[in-house]
Amino acid sequence: MGDLLAAPVEAAGGLAVHGARAVDASASASTRQALVDADVPRRLLARDPTLWGPDAVGRLGWLDAHRRGRELLPQLAELTAELADLDHVVLAGPGGPSLAAQVVARTTGRALTVLDTTDPGRVRATLADRLARTVVVLAGSTPEVDCLRRAYRQAFLDSGMTESEVGRHFVVVTDPGSPLAAVAAELGAIIVPADPEVDGGFTALTAYALVPCALAGVAVADLLDQAEAFAATLDSADANPGLALGAALATAATTGRDTVVLVDDGTGVEGLGDWVEQVLAESTGKDGLGLLPVVVESPASPHLTGPDRLTVSYGGALAAGDLPALGVTPDIAVNGPLGAHFLAWQYATALAADVLGVDPFDRPDVSAADEHTAAVLAHRPSASTPSSVEGTIEVYAPAGTPADLTGALRHLLTGLDDRGYLAVTAYLDRHADADAARLRPLLAQLTARPVTFGWGPRHRHATGQYHNGGPRLGSFLQITGTVDVDLPVPGEPYSFGELQAAQAAGDRQALAGHERPLLRLHLTDRSAGLAQLLDAVGSLRA
């Protein structure tokens, strides 16, 4: 990695942070010293809620969740043995637990199905997959979790199971006394208590993620061991990689380098960037402030570096000085075992939020889109008229902009100012419509500004807070698609297709108040529409 090899290395507890002091070295060192002088690291470990205010009370349990996680190990062992014949594990619902569990499963090579969408095609396909051998883990109380629970219950009953047999196919992670606990009791489901002092993006080492991972065959005790070893470094002012990372993030956020480009270095921590994206965006993106995470496909992706960017590579544990050749020199390289990564990024994000002056555990703008979605479902507004129709794409362009597809795309890109970014959200099937993700690097080639990509509705629990609560700098491209075969939501007056469309509309309404550009493209034929859209984006390069 060139110069990075000569940069300072902070290594302890199995995790190494390379180059953190090389990021505007003087400012980063000053930020770190200011944190130490204000006793922030010690106060954080002591769970001092006055760092952020009364809302932080009871929300700092993630600091030692790995210790309480050990108390779950006997129950997880019993649960795994009891459900050994149910070898298709489905984690239902979007958010931090799903992203964390997906990283663990990919990194350890275990099979885990994460159903974090309301797309009827994806839901139907998952319901049809090894139903008799499926155990569904419900983690959280989002509308998506409730709808997926209803769909699976009905599918189990339709397959011939009795009500008592159905209960065995559900494991519910929730707080005692919660509405979901009551639903679980009615189902006859197995209930695993959640940690009441941890929520949101800080749940990676709690039952929310540990339960599905254990059922999928992951040795979750290893994750807890890794976090335990790293936790011992957090009370140090010197050999503390978490403090080095936190100071670097905070310095970047306060010196104009508030876009964090996340790149996998190929050393075996699969998909960590998606989880880090959620933690950073949800925790810091509020009050008009925040760090914008951009997850890129590879070190060859365009515009990784720039004066407003902090490029961070991540990967598995390495031998001393043995950094892979990325082909690009990142500002920071973070390497170590996955359990250490989880705790380090949570700790560093909390420190960065403290410097920014925002509460990392408050998500004031997450519910806005849900509220708009509920209103759309309740009132069923008339469909709007497209600005133009080209082939299999309906264009819904903002007033005063070109109505044609190419003109609307070009206007969206050229309208990005020198601090702006483009956020692409696809309310499609992440598997069947995977080509949509190709749009991010293609669009990034056409602008020097950051381009993010997210699948709806899971982005709501990741970058959604940043888009609605962070700096008002975003331009937005939303892609929706016609549903060929819909699926009812049992017990509700709407289908999954209607819910998906309402969620997309809710996003648009939430963003409308920010007076930022929003272009919607609706694919009347998803496969043909994506091919047409990719061709249109390619033509802009000519």
Disulfide bonds with the S-S distance in Angstrom:
none
